[in-house]
Amino acid sequence: SQMPHGRMPLPSFWKMVEDTLDQSGAQLCTFCQTFETVTPSPVTQPLNPAEERKVLSLVSKHGPDKLYQVMSNISGSKDLDLTLQRGQIVALLQSADTKGNKSRWLVDAGGPRGFVPAGKLQPY
């Protein structure tokens, strides 16, 4: 009785709830369509010969299941952070930083090792 719709007849209340859910669903569909057109799926780029040699080295050192691809440019801002370009391949060394933060992973970039945001990597 204290809610604004407390005095509303039950059929009218359920109709209002249904209309609100329909409207929210339509907004979510519109958002999803907009997101998909604004953010296209990443396309796997062919590797140049130097990058291919680096990937083969990472595979031999760490195994194929540890390889990840950088999905967007990363600018290292803290000590031990790496700066990487979209499309680069790295090997996962540890899925947390030294303080246990699982959103920063320790990776081998085929030479330099350091931390990168986990959300910017996807399995290769």
QUIHUVEN-V66510 format. One record per pair of residues at least 24 apart in sequence whose C-alpha atoms are under 8 Angstrom apart, sorted by the first residue. I is the first residue (numbers start at 1). J is the second residue. Records with the same first field share a line. If there is no record, write none. Layout:
I: J ; J
This chain:
42: 71
44: 87
45: 87
51: 88
54: 110
55: 89 ; 90 ; 110
57: 110
58: 90 ; 91 ; 108 ; 110
59: 91
62: 91
65: 123
66: 91 ; 92 ; 93 ; 123
67: 91 ; 92 ; 123 ; 124
68: 92 ; 121 ; 122 ; 123 ; 124
69: 121 ; 122 ; 123 ; 124
70: 120 ; 121 ; 122
71: 120 ; 121 ; 122
72: 120
74: 116 ; 120
76: 116
80: 113 ; 114 ; 115
81: 114 ; 115 ; 116
82: 112 ; 113 ; 114 ; 115 ; 116
89: 124
